[in-house]
Amino acid sequence: MAISFAVVFLCFLALDTGLKFWLDARQIKSVEDHREEVPKAFAKKITLEAHRKAADYTIAKIKFVQKERWVGLAVILIATFGGLIEFIYMNVTEWLGNGILAQIIIVGAFSLFNELVDLPFSWAAQFGLEQKFGFNTMKPAQFFKDLALSTTLSVIIGVPLLALIFWFWQAAGSYWWLYAWIAVVVFTLGLQWFYPTFIAPLFNKFQNLPEGPLYDRINSLLKRVGFESNGLFVMDASKRNAKGNAYMTGFGKNKRIVFFDTLINKLSPEETEAVLAHELGHYKLKHIFKMMGVSFLLTFIIFAVLNWVSTAPWFYEGLGVTLAEGESHGVALILFFLALPVFTFPFTPLTSIFSRKHEFEADRFAVKNSSGPALITALTKLYSDNASTLTPDRIYSAFYSSHPNAMARINAIKSYEVAK
């Protein structure tokens, strides 16, 4: 059984890797084939220079991700059949036994290994790729400050949650996974409330949106759609990146609307209002809650499957780990989350379909409550300024794109405006 599972896993891993590189090749070809001509719908709005930059940036990102993918593949093979996880397990259990503390350290040691592998890529992405195309505004000191802060928060927040899951696993019998799932749901909801006020300010400065034309427009929009927030804020995103964005965070009475300072500097008040109307659409149409519900359902299934495989010797041995005792919850957790993406990647288009559907619906909401033409000009500016390709491959987009392609999206907005 262990050998059979190992063969199945390796076959899926090979198919997963091959599929991703095939999709990459399609995307690169599509972008390269259209590099020298701006699509007619954008010919008067986006310069050829900006279009070429978007093509070059898109291809450079894909090639960068391919390098990460090869290293990620090596990490999976080294961690499993190469014996790394078994090495960590044997040394930790020999030192601490097989209790909760040992399981936390096993997971922590492997997480540290992953972070060290990822660190050069994070640096190269920020100070190589993003710097090359003019998007990076971060200083090296800020990079290491963010790294230290995020690592500290991961330990402070993650270790207690992990300890609780392992405690349920050890003490709650055959239904431990159900209690663990409930704990994760409660934790996620609590974090949604906690994050805007206590965590986000550790990374960025948030100032109240100053009074003026934009302030008046936004408040008028909020009244029209019946949305109550705990404040309108401008975030100093420009200290890391030149790309613009806006988002809502929190829920209940702790909802906040946040504009990147880069967005406000790029768009007119009317365009910024249209972008926010789109984001409000996600909330008013309950997209956020629907996706959260789907996420909780998937997490429920994940914990149920984890409970099943964690008691099966073929699961450990099939992924290259021989246990000294019958189970190791820390090893099971690591192996499961290494294997899960390999088996689930073919289902990626399903989540992308729902996401794109929500984007169309949010655009319709924005047109109804704001300005369609302003939304089109805002999106066009953001496509250009953020170097987003206008000519993606259809199949690549089906897998990866959470948003509709530029042409389809703008055509839909025009139809919504006509029907308004």
LINJO-V626576 format. One record per helix or strand. SS is the DSSP state (alpha for helix, beta for strand). FROM is the first residue (numbers start at 0). TO is the last residue. If there is no record, write none. Layout:
ss-><SS & SS>
from-><FROM & FROM>
to-><TO & TO>
This chain:
ss-><alpha & alpha & alpha & alpha & alpha & beta & alpha & alpha & beta & alpha & beta & alpha & beta & beta & alpha & beta & alpha & alpha & alpha & alpha & alpha & alpha & alpha & alpha>
from-><1 & 39 & 47 & 83 & 99 & 135 & 139 & 172 & 205 & 212 & 231 & 236 & 240 & 245 & 251 & 255 & 260 & 268 & 286 & 312 & 328 & 371 & 393 & 405>
to-><32 & 41 & 78 & 95 & 131 & 135 & 170 & 202 & 207 & 224 & 234 & 238 & 240 & 248 & 253 & 259 & 265 & 283 & 308 & 317 & 368 & 384 & 399 & 418>
